[in-house]
Amino acid sequence: MLDSIWICILIMAVVSYLLRVLPVTLIRRQIKNPFVRSVLYYLPYVTLSVMTVPAIFSVSGNPVCGAVALVAACVAAWFTSNMFLSACVACAAVFLCSFL
């Protein structure tokens, strides 16, 4: 069991390293394709949402409270464009939803 954990960690480390090193070594000139540039621009946002959204539904123990928090954070982000305030609104929404 312990050996398989170390093998998984090693595979993840190699994949992470290759994803960071290969673009630097293979692409030497500036990227001019607008589609590729837009994909590379939005990639960090997509990665953040892929890691965050499943946690929103599972962290409170109640998926309904998670959905309420997601909607509240999206509305707050739409009107304020402030990440800290959106996170605070989502936390308050989960807190209030857990009491109802």
C-alpha positions in Angstrom: 0.0 0.0 0.0 2.7 2.5 1.0 4.7 1.6 -2.2 1.8 2.5 -4.4 1.4 5.9 -2.7 5.1 6.7 -3.5 4.7 5.6 -7.1 1.7 7.9 -7.5 3.6 10.8 -6.0 6.5 10.1 -8.3 4.3 10.0 -11.3 2.6 13.2 -10.3 5.9 14.9 -9.8 7.2 13.8 -13.2 4.0 14.9 -15.0 4.1 18.3 -13.2 7.7 18.8 -14.1 7.2 17.8 -17.8 4.2 20.2 -18.1 6.5 23.1 -16.9 9.6 22.2 -18.8 8.4 21.0 -22.2 6.7 24.3 -23.3 9.9 26.2 -22.4 12.1 23.9 -24.3 9.9 23.2 -27.3 8.5 26.7 -28.0 11.2 29.2 -28.6 9.4 32.0 -30.5 6.4 34.1 -29.6 3.0 32.5 -30.0 0.9 34.4 -32.6 -2.1 32.2 -33.0 -5.0 34.0 -31.3 -6.8 30.7 -30.3 -3.7 29.3 -28.6 -3.0 32.6 -26.9 -6.6 32.8 -25.5 -6.3 29.2 -24.3 -3.1 29.9 -22.5 -4.6 33.1 -21.1 -7.6 31.4 -19.5 -5.8 28.2 -18.5 -5.1 29.4 -14.9 -8.7 30.4 -14.3 -10.0 27.1 -15.6 -7.5 25.2 -13.4 -8.6 27.2 -10.4 -12.3 26.6 -11.0 -11.7 22.9 -11.6 -10.0 22.6 -8.2 -12.4 24.9 -6.4 -15.9 24.0 -7.6 -15.9 20.3 -6.4 -14.7 21.4 -3.0 -17.5 24.0 -2.7 -20.1 21.2 -2.9 -18.4 18.8 -0.6 -16.8 20.9 2.1 -19.9 21.9 4.0 -21.3 18.4 4.1 -24.5 19.6 2.5 -24.5 20.0 -1.3 -27.5 22.4 -1.1 -25.5 24.8 1.1 -22.6 24.4 -1.4 -24.9 25.4 -4.3 -26.2 28.4 -2.4 -22.6 29.5 -1.7 -21.7 29.1 -5.3 -24.6 31.2 -6.5 -23.9 33.8 -3.8 -20.3 34.0 -4.8 -21.1 34.3 -8.5 -23.5 37.1 -7.8 -21.1 38.9 -5.6 -18.3 38.5 -8.1 -20.6 39.8 -10.9 -21.4 43.0 -9.1 -18.1 43.7 -7.2 -15.3 41.9 -9.1 -13.6 41.5 -5.7 -12.4 38.0 -5.0 -12.0 38.5 -1.2 -15.5 39.9 -0.9 -16.9 37.1 -3.0 -15.2 34.5 -0.8 -16.6 36.2 2.3 -20.1 36.2 0.8 -19.8 32.5 0.0 -18.7 31.8 3.6 -21.6 33.8 5.0 -24.0 32.0 2.7 -22.8 28.6 3.9 -23.0 29.7 7.5 -26.5 31.0 7.1 -27.7 28.0 5.0 -26.4 25.6 7.6 -28.7 27.1 10.3 -31.8 27.0 8.1 
